[in-house]
Amino acid sequence: MTQRVDLATVMDRLAIDEVVSGYAVAVDDGDWAAYRALFTPDGRADYSSAGGVEGSARQVADWLAETMRMFPVRQHLIVNRLIRVEDLGGSPGDTAEVRADFVNPMRLTGTGTGPDDAGGAGGAGGAGGAGGAPNFVAAGRYTFALARTREGWRLSRVTVHEKWRHLSS
């Protein structure tokens, strides 16, 4: 393997990591246009293990936009990323897979609609936060399949494997 191939693989891994981080940020910020832009045109996502839907990136973004209204405060952490870039005999290929664990703490909607009412930065915080909104935590593992496109690396499939969840007041 040459230094040029090694550098290309490192650059691919960094670009793939950026897509995975972009996914978490898009979901947390409710930026559904950015979420859809992370996918290939035929990209799909499967949230069925978490009680959600499976479908095209557009269908899932629409479902998430509606569902995430229940959680005005969310912080999506994606950790322990295992990135595997397709190996074409020592050269990087055009597909990759990432397995990564997630912990997703969220605050359910309280009596109000703003961050203060959900126990956010300006709220009382604590177990119930302002408005008494409970905390909800889901955790598990993602499988991300990616493809190299003219626009860069994009998600061709996201599968959520939820392992546990907890609701506390």
N, C-alpha and C positions, 0 to 999 in steps of 0.2 A: 504494500500500500504506500502510495506517495504522500508527501506533505500536502499536495494540492487536494487529493481525495480526502485526507483527514480533515482539512480545513472545510471542505464542502460538507462533510458529515456534521461537523460541529456547527456550522452555520444553519444546516437543516434542523438540527436539534434545538437551537435557539429560536428559530422561527416557529417550530412546532410548539415549543413551550409558550411562546407569545400568543398563539391561537388559543391554547388551553386557558391561559390567564385572561385573555379577552372574553372567553366564554363566561367565566365566573363574574367578571366585571359587568358584562352585558346583562346577565340575570339579576345581579344585585342592584344595578342601577335602573332596571326596567327599560333598557334600551333595546327594544325588540327589532329595530332596523339593524343595529349593530349585530345582534344575535343572528338574524337571517343572513347577514353578509359574511359571517364566519363559515357558512356551509357552501358546498358545491351546489350547482343547480338541482341535482337530484338527491341532495343530502337529506337524511332522515334522523329522527331522534325517537328514543323509546323510554318513556317514563312509567311504563306499566307496572314495574315492580314497586313503585312508590304510589300506586293508585292513580296514576295519570294516564296519558294517552301515548299512542305510537303513531307517527305519521311523518309527513314532510316537514322540513324546517319551518315553513310558513304556518302549517297547521299547528305545530307544537308551540311556536311563538305566540300565536293567537290564544291558545289554551293557557300558556304561562302568563300572558298579559292579564287575563281574567283571574286566574287562580292566585297570582301574586298580590292582587289587591288586598287579600286577607292578611298579608304580611308586609306592612309598610316599612319595617326595619328588617334587613337581612344582611348577613355577612357570610358569603360563600367561600370556604377555604378548601382548596384542592392541593393535596400534599402527597408525598411519597410517589412521585411521578416516575414511572418506568417507561421510557421512550424507546421504541424499537423501530428503526428506519429499515426499510427493505434493503437487503444486501444483494447486489448483483455482481457477485464474484469479486468483492473488494471495492466496488463503487456503490454509492447510494442510489437507491431506486426512487420511484415516484409515489410510493405508498408508505404509510407508517401506522403504528398502533401505539396508543398510550393507555396504560392502566394506572389509575390514580385514585387514592382514597379521598373522600370528602367528608367534611363536617359542616353542616349548614344550620347555624343558629339563626332563629328568626323571632320576631315579636308579632303575635297575632294582633289584629286591630282591636283597640280599646274603645273607650267611649268617644274619642275624638278621631280626627283623621291625620293630624300632623305628627311629625317626629316627637314633639313634646308630649303628645297624648299617647304615644306608643312607648315611652320610656327611652327615647333617643337622647341625643347630645344635650338638649335643653330640658329634658324631663327629669323626673325624680329618680328614675332607675330602680334598683332594688328588685326584689322578687316579682312584684306585680307591676312596677313602674307606675307612672301617672296613668290614671284611668283604669288601673287594675288589669291591664292586658297581660295574658300569660306568655311565657317563653315556650318556644317549640324548637326542638333540635332534631334534625334528621342526619343520618350518617351512612356511609357505605362506600361503594367503589364505582367509578366510571370506567367504561371502555370507550375510548375515542378512536375512530378510524379516520385517517386523513389521506388526502390525495394532493399531489403537487399540481397546481393549475397555472395558467398564465399570470394570474393575480397573486400567486404564492400558494402556501399551504392552506387548505380548507378542509373542514370537517365533512366527511362523507357519511358518517354515522356516529351517533352518541347513544350509548346505552347506560342507563342508571340501574345499578344493582343496590337498592337500598337494603341495609342490614339491620338497622334499628332506628327507632324514633322515641322521643321523650317529650312530654308536655308537663310543664311545671307552672305553678302560680306564684 
